Amino acid sequence: MKSATSSARFLAPNTIPTIFAAVLTVALTTSCGSGGAVSKTPTFSGNTQVTVVLSSTANDQVTGFDMTLQSLTLTSQSGKTVSLLSSQQPAEFMHLNGGIEPLMTVSVPQEIYTSATATLGGAVFVCLAQVPGGGLGIANYSIVNQGPTVTLPSPITITGSSLGLQLNMQVSGSAVFPTCWTNPPFEGFSMTPTFSLTPIALSSAPTNPGNGRVSGLVATVASVAGAGSSLSLTIAGGSYGTRTLSASVTSATVFQGVSGASALSAGMFLNVDGAIQSDGSLLATRVEVESSSAVNDSSGPVMFVDNVVPDLQLYGRTELGPLQTIGGQSGIYFPIPYFDLSNAVFNISGQFTNLQNLPFIPTFNASNVVAGQNVDITSANFIIGGGVGTPANTITLSPQTIDGQIIASQQSGSFTDYTVSLASYDLFPTLAVQQGQTTLLSNPSQMDVYVDSNTLQLTSSPVAVASTYRFYGLVFNDNGSLRMDCAQVNDGVAFTTQSNTNSELHTGRVQSVRQETPAGLQEIITTIPQSH
């Protein structure tokens, strides 16, 4: 029975909780060497520390995908079961497209495991599109049609002292819809969370997500010990809450925006790169503090920019501070807030160190921020409603993943410049048609992606024209042209055909109007002619 809700550089709400479970058994196969001899059966003795990490594989159809994982269970070839979760855990998957984040570490008996099951306490996916007749539509779909499936591509042998397991959400198979905005609402939508579970070997010096490297983790310092060398962090898990993570720093850790470990204190918002350790903790290699006085942090794509007022609206994929405390993502349960840019400090993420080498001048400021860019905003307070924007302390351009097809390439200095075509449902072409924005793009459906020798190419075959890839990097608005400093390339996800309608909007401020149905909620961001 369906359960409805009232809302709808690194390598590479008001919900009625209903639990769903599904089992997919993978047949045990025999591995043979080049001479056809059967491989030696591993020796099992005791338990292994297993760290589950989250990831996702997605195109740009979905803007957010949140859920609560209630259980994740392995079953061995002998029929024994073991739980990989000791408690319910929230997660947001779209910001993890091509990356990883630690979830939980547990002790698992050494054995060969052939199947897995999962149960959920709630889930919601979100898409944005133009609405026929004018306006930006946000559809929040929160019915799980079928229980989650967890596929093991091959049996998992758990042995040794430690091991990583990557739980990768296959977003395109999990969220199915013909077009983001439908009339009647939710016609043709379905949700069947689909995952793959594969082992990864955690390295003490990881070079990519496949061996334990974490990049751009947004977190709050919950507590500090050992003069700042030991940290307890709070991670945003989307609209369903937060998770905790232990972290440490060393003399080799690079600090940005703060003098060092001794300057860290509870309540600070951090952007962290690091290596997942065998016990599931994070050894930080880079720690960035954007604002030491901030009490709220919101990270996600810009939805609308008004350079006259000036302010912007943000879809918060991950949020920490009062906004999270009052009930979750503003884009799902509350009117989408706007941030006052008047006194904001504009920054570019400290993750990238090659900006000065780019064949264009990379800038990010109040005059060229554009809808579709991924940013992290800190503020000293938070305001929803009342016609008042929240004053932003800092607005930092952050890396994002885009899914696109290469249509041309050329050499540009030490970089290969790939001309990439974006799908019609990508946020840049979707949001660029909104009038009232003084910063416009000349061709929002096309992006130049710059790849150099430091770019991680984690693809199954060499990057080539006419193929689709996922590109991870910083996206700049260079005088109306989109350009990415790319840090990682992954295999892409096929474009999905949609019948989105791009309707003209009227100049003015944006306002949220919601339409509820028994299945969920669709929300229109319309324009009104007066200032806020």
C-alpha positions in Angstrom: 0.0 0.0 0.0 1.3 3.5 -0.8 1.9 5.9 1.9 1.3 9.6 1.2 2.8 12.8 2.8 1.5 16.3 2.9 4.5 17.6 0.9 5.9 16.5 -1.6 39.0 18.5 -5.9 38.6 15.1 -5.4 39.2 12.1 -7.7 36.7 10.6 -9.8 7.5 17.1 7.1 4.9 15.6 7.7 5.5 12.1 6.7 3.6 8.9 7.7 6.6 6.6 8.2 6.1 3.4 6.3 8.8 0.7 6.2 9.5 -1.1 3.0 11.9 -4.0 2.5 13.1 -5.8 -0.5 15.6 -8.6 -1.0 17.7 -9.3 -4.1 19.8 -12.4 -3.9 22.9 -12.6 -6.0 24.1 -16.1 -7.0 27.5 -17.0 -5.7 30.0 -17.5 -8.6 33.3 -19.3 -8.7 36.3 -17.2 -9.6 38.9 -18.7 -11.9 42.4 -17.7 -12.8 44.0 -17.5 -16.2 44.7 -21.2 -16.2 41.2 -22.1 -15.2 42.0 -23.1 -11.7 39.5 -22.4 -8.9 40.7 -19.5 -6.7 41.6 -20.3 -3.2 38.9 -20.0 -0.6 39.7 -17.1 1.8 40.4 -17.9 5.4 37.9 -16.3 7.8 38.8 -15.5 11.4 36.9 -13.1 13.6 35.3 -9.8 12.6 36.2 -6.9 10.2 35.5 -3.2 10.7 33.2 -2.3 7.9 32.6 1.4 7.0 29.5 2.1 4.8 29.9 5.1 2.6 27.2 6.8 0.6 27.4 7.9 -3.0 25.1 8.4 -6.0 25.0 8.2 -9.8 22.7 10.8 -11.4 22.0 13.1 -14.3 20.5 16.6 -13.7 16.8 15.6 -13.7 16.5 15.6 -9.9 17.5 18.5 -7.7 17.3 16.8 -4.3 16.8 13.2 -3.0 16.4 12.7 0.7 15.6 9.7 2.8 15.9 8.0 6.1 17.7 4.7 6.1 16.2 2.6 8.9 18.1 -0.6 8.2 20.7 -2.1 5.9 21.3 -5.8 6.3 23.7 -8.3 4.7 23.0 -12.0 4.3 25.8 -14.6 3.9 25.9 -17.6 1.7 25.3 -19.7 4.8 22.1 -17.7 5.6 23.4 -15.6 8.4 22.4 -12.0 8.6 24.2 -8.9 10.0 23.0 -5.3 10.4 25.2 -2.5 9.0 23.3 0.2 10.8 23.0 0.6 14.5 20.5 3.4 14.3 18.3 5.2 11.8 20.3 7.5 9.5 19.3 10.5 7.3 20.9 11.1 3.9 20.8 13.4 0.9 22.1 11.9 -2.3 22.3 14.5 -5.0 25.2 16.4 -3.5 27.1 13.1 -3.5 26.9 12.6 -7.2 30.3 11.0 -8.0 31.6 11.6 -4.4 31.4 9.8 -1.1 30.5 10.5 2.5 30.9 8.2 5.6 27.6 6.7 7.0 28.4 4.1 9.7 31.1 1.7 10.9 30.2 -1.7 12.3 31.9 -4.9 13.2 30.9 -7.7 10.7 31.7 -11.4 10.9 34.1 -12.4 8.2 32.3 -14.4 5.5 31.0 -14.3 1.9 27.8 -12.2 1.6 25.5 -12.7 -1.3 22.5 -10.4 -0.8 21.4 -7.3 1.0 18.1 -5.7 2.1 17.2 -2.1 3.2 14.2 -0.4 4.8 13.2 3.2 4.7 11.3 5.4 7.1 10.6 8.1 4.5 11.9 9.5 1.2 11.4 12.5 -1.0 12.8 13.6 -4.4 12.5 17.1 -5.8 12.7 18.5 -9.4 12.4 22.0 -10.8 10.9 23.1 -14.1 9.1 26.0 -15.8 5.3 25.8 -15.4 3.0 26.3 -18.4 1.6 29.8 -18.1 4.5 31.2 -16.1 6.4 30.4 -13.0 9.0 28.0 -11.7 7.6 24.8 -10.4 9.0 22.6 -7.6 7.6 19.1 -7.4 8.2 17.2 -4.2 7.3 13.5 -4.6 7.2 11.5 -1.4 5.5 8.2 -2.1 7.6 5.1 -2.2 5.9 2.8 -4.8 8.1 -0.2 -4.0 10.6 -1.1 -1.3 14.2 -0.3 -2.0 16.3 -2.8 -3.9 20.0 -3.3 -3.0 22.0 -5.1 -5.7 25.3 -6.8 -5.2 27.0 -7.0 -8.6 29.1 -9.9 -7.2 29.3 -11.6 -3.8 31.1 -9.5 -1.2 34.0 -11.3 0.6 34.5 -9.6 4.0 37.9 -10.4 5.5 40.9 -8.5 6.9 41.0 -5.8 9.6 38.9 -3.2 7.7 36.9 -2.7 4.5 34.7 -0.1 2.9 31.2 -0.8 1.4 29.9 1.8 -1.0 26.1 2.2 -1.1 25.5 4.0 -4.4 22.0 5.3 -5.3 21.1 4.9 -8.9 19.0 8.0 -9.1 17.6 7.7 -12.6 16.1 4.3 -11.7 14.9 5.5 -8.4 12.9 8.6 -9.5 10.8 8.1 -12.6 8.6 10.9 -14.1 7.7 12.1 -17.6 8.2 15.8 -16.9 8.8 17.7 -13.7 5.5 19.6 -13.7 2.4 17.7 -14.6 -1.3 18.6 -14.8 -3.0 16.9 -13.1 -0.3 16.8 -10.5 2.0 13.8 -10.2 0.8 12.1 -13.4 3.3 9.3 -14.2 5.6 9.7 -11.1 7.0 6.8 -9.3 9.7 6.2 -6.7 11.6 2.9 -6.2 14.9 3.6 -4.4 17.6 1.5 -6.2 21.1 0.9 -4.8 24.2 -1.0 -5.6 26.5 -2.2 -2.8 30.2 -2.8 -3.7 33.4 -3.2 -1.6 36.1 -0.5 -1.7 39.6 -0.8 -0.2 40.2 2.2 2.1 43.7 3.6 1.6 45.7 5.5 4.2 46.5 8.0 1.5 43.4 7.9 -0.8 43.5 9.6 -4.2 39.8 9.3 -5.2 36.4 8.4 -3.8 37.0 4.8 -4.8 39.6 4.3 -2.1 38.3 6.6 0.6 38.9 10.3 -0.3 36.2 12.7 0.8 36.0 16.3 -0.6 33.9 19.3 0.2 32.2 17.8 3.3 30.0 20.5 4.9 29.8 20.1 8.7 29.3 21.9 12.0 31.8 21.4 14.9 29.8 19.7 17.6 32.7 19.5 20.1 36.5 20.0 20.2 39.1 18.1 22.2 42.9 17.8 22.3 43.5 21.5 21.5 41.4 21.1 18.3 43.1 17.9 17.1 39.9 15.7 17.8 36.5 16.9 16.5 33.0 15.7 16.6 31.2 16.9 13.5 27.5 17.2 12.6 26.7 16.4 9.0 23.5 17.5 7.2 21.4 14.6 6.1 18.8 16.5 4.1 15.3 17.2 5.3 15.3 14.2 7.7 17.9 15.4 10.1 21.7 15.2 10.8 24.4 12.6 11.4 27.5 12.6 13.5 31.1 11.9 12.5 34.4 11.8 14.3 37.3 13.6 12.7 40.9 14.5 13.5 43.5 17.0 12.3 47.3 16.8 12.2 50.3 19.1 11.6 49.9 18.3 7.9 46.3 19.6 7.7 45.8 22.7 5.6 43.7 25.4 7.3 41.9 28.1 5.4 40.1 31.0 6.9 41.3 30.1 10.4 44.8 30.1 12.0 44.8 26.4 12.9 43.3 23.6 15.0 43.4 25.6 18.2 41.1 28.3 16.7 38.3 25.8 16.1 35.3 25.9 18.4 31.9 24.3 18.7 29.3 25.8 16.4 31.8 26.7 13.6 30.8 25.6 10.0 33.6 23.8 8.2 34.2 22.6 4.6 36.5 19.6 4.9 38.6 17.3 2.6 39.9 14.1 4.2 40.6 10.4 4.2 38.3 7.9 5.7 40.1 5.8 8.4 39.7 2.1 9.1 37.5 3.0 12.1 35.2 5.1 10.0 36.5 8.5 11.3 37.8 11.2 9.0 41.4 12.4 8.9 41.1 16.0 7.7 43.6 17.1 5.0 42.0 20.5 4.5 39.7 22.5 6.8 38.1 25.7 5.6 36.1 28.1 7.8 34.1 30.7 5.8 32.7 32.7 8.7 33.5 32.3 12.4 30.3 34.2 13.4 27.8 32.3 11.3 24.9 30.4 13.0 23.4 29.0 9.8 24.8 27.3 6.7 22.9 26.5 3.5 24.4 24.8 0.5 22.9 24.1 -2.9 22.0 25.6 -6.3 21.0 29.2 -6.7 17.4 29.5 -8.0 17.0 33.2 -8.7 19.3 36.3 -8.6 18.1 39.9 -8.4 21.1 42.1 -8.8 19.0 45.3 -8.3 17.7 44.6 -4.7 20.2 42.7 -4.4 19.4 39.2 -3.2 19.1 35.6 -4.3 17.1 32.5 -3.6 18.8 29.2 -2.8 17.6 25.6 -2.9 19.2 24.2 0.2 20.2 20.6 -0.4 22.1 20.5 2.9 21.4 22.9 5.7 22.8 23.3 9.2 21.7 25.6 12.0 18.3 27.2 12.7 16.9 26.4 9.3 17.6 22.7 9.8 16.3 22.9 13.4 12.9 24.3 12.4 12.1 21.4 10.2 14.4 20.7 7.3 14.9 21.9 3.8 13.2 25.2 3.1 12.6 24.0 -0.5 10.4 21.2 0.8 8.5 22.4 3.9 8.8 26.1 4.0 8.8 29.1 1.6 12.1 29.2 -0.1 14.1 32.0 1.6 16.1 34.7 -0.1 19.4 36.0 1.1 20.4 39.7 1.2 23.7 40.2 -0.7 24.3 43.8 0.4 27.1 43.1 2.8 28.1 39.5 1.8 31.7 38.5 1.2 32.0 36.5 -2.0 34.5 33.6 -2.0 35.7 30.8 -4.2 36.1 27.4 -2.6 39.6 26.6 -1.3 39.4 23.1 -2.7 41.0 24.2 -6.0 44.6 25.3 -6.4 44.9 25.8 -10.2 42.6 28.8 -10.7 45.5 31.0 -11.7 46.4 28.6 -14.6 43.0 28.8 -16.3 42.8 30.3 -19.8 40.1 32.7 -18.5 39.9 34.9 -15.4 37.8 33.1 -12.8 35.7 35.5 -10.8 32.7 35.2 -8.5 30.9 38.2 -7.1 27.5 39.9 -6.7 27.5 41.1 -10.3 28.1 37.7 -11.9 26.5 35.1 -9.6 23.9 33.3 -11.8 21.1 30.8 -11.2 22.3 27.2 -11.3 25.6 27.8 -9.7 26.3 25.8 -6.5 27.0 28.0 -3.5 27.4 27.7 0.3 25.9 30.6 2.2 26.6 31.4 5.9 24.5 33.9 7.9 24.5 35.3 11.4 20.8 34.8 11.7 18.0 33.3 9.6 14.7 34.9 8.5 11.8 33.2 6.8 8.9 35.4 5.6 8.0 38.9 6.6 9.4 40.3 3.3 12.9 40.5 4.7 15.9 38.7 3.3 18.4 37.0 5.5 21.7 39.0 5.5 24.4 36.7 4.1 27.8 36.7 5.8 29.6 34.8 3.1 28.6 33.3 -0.3 31.2 30.8 -1.5 31.2 29.2 -5.0 31.3 25.5 -4.4 32.0 22.5 -6.7 29.1 20.8 -8.4 28.5 17.9 -10.7 26.9 18.4 -14.1 25.9 15.6 -16.6 26.5 16.6 -20.2 27.5 15.4 -23.7 30.8 16.5 -25.3 30.2 18.1 -28.7 33.7 19.5 -29.4 37.2 19.8 -27.9 40.2 21.9 -28.4 43.5 22.6 -26.6 43.7 25.8 -24.6 47.1 26.2 -23.0 47.7 23.4 -20.6 44.0 22.5 -20.5 41.7 20.5 -22.8 38.6 22.6 -23.4 35.5 20.4 -23.9 32.4 22.0 -25.2 29.6 20.3 -23.3 25.9 20.3 -24.2 23.5 20.2 -21.2 20.1 18.5 -21.1 17.0 20.8 -21.3 16.2 19.9 -17.7 19.6 20.9 -16.3 19.2 23.8 -13.9 21.2 26.3 -16.0 18.8 26.3 -19.0 15.8 25.8 -16.8 16.5 28.8 -14.5 18.0 31.1 -17.1 14.7 32.0 -18.7 13.4 33.7 -15.6 13.1 37.4 -16.2 13.9 39.9 -13.6 17.5 38.7 -13.4 20.1 41.2 -14.5 22.8 38.7 -14.9 22.1 36.6 -18.0 23.7 33.8 -19.8 24.3 33.9 -23.6 23.9 30.1 -24.0 22.7 28.4 -20.8 22.6 25.0 -22.5 26.3 24.9 -23.2 29.4 24.9 -20.9 33.1 24.9 -21.6 34.8 22.3 -19.3 38.5 22.7 -18.7 40.5 19.5 -17.9 44.2 19.5 -17.0 46.7 16.9 -15.8 45.4 17.1 -12.3 41.9 16.2 -13.3 40.8 12.7 -12.2 39.4 10.8 -15.1 37.5 8.0 -13.5 35.8 6.8 -16.7 35.5 3.3 -18.1 37.1 4.4 -21.4 39.1 7.5 -22.6 37.1 10.7 -22.7 35.8 11.3 -26.2 33.6 13.6 -28.2 29.9 12.5 -28.6 29.9 10.7 -25.2 28.1 11.7 -22.0 30.0 12.3 -18.8 29.6 13.6 -15.3 31.9 16.6 -14.7 32.7 17.8 -11.1 34.2 21.3 -10.6 33.7 25.0 -10.1 31.3 26.6 -12.6 32.0 30.3 -13.4 29.9 32.8 -15.3 32.5 34.4 -17.6 30.7 37.4 -19.2 27.7 35.3 -20.0 29.5 32.0 -20.8 29.5 29.0 -18.4 33.0 27.6 -17.8 34.0 24.9 -15.4 37.4 24.2 -13.8 37.0 20.4 -13.7 38.6 18.2 -11.0 36.9 14.9 -11.8 35.3 13.1 -14.7 33.0 10.1 -14.3 31.0 8.1 -16.7 27.8 9.9 -17.5 24.1 9.1 -17.2 22.0 9.0 -20.3 19.8 12.1 -21.0 16.1 11.6 -20.3 13.6 12.9 -22.7 11.1 15.3 -21.1 8.4 17.6 -22.5 9.3 20.6 -20.3 7.5 23.7 -21.3 9.6 26.9 -21.0 7.0 29.7 -20.4 7.8 33.4 -20.3 7.8 34.9 -16.8 6.9 38.4 -15.7 9.5 40.7 -14.2 9.2 41.0 -10.4 9.8 39.2 -7.2 9.3 35.5 -6.7 6.7 34.0 -4.4 5.8 30.5 -3.4 2.3 29.1 -4.1 1.6 25.5 -3.2 -0.8 22.9 -4.6 -1.5 19.8 -2.5 -2.8 16.5 -3.8 -3.4 13.2 -2.1 -0.1 12.1 -3.6 2.1 14.9 -2.5 2.8 18.5 -3.2 3.7 20.7 -6.2 4.8 24.2 -5.6 4.9 27.1 -8.0 7.4 29.9 -7.6 5.5 32.7 -9.4 6.4 36.3 -9.9 4.7 39.3 -8.5 5.2 42.9 -9.5 6.2 44.4 -6.2 9.4 44.4 -4.2 9.6 42.4 -1.0 
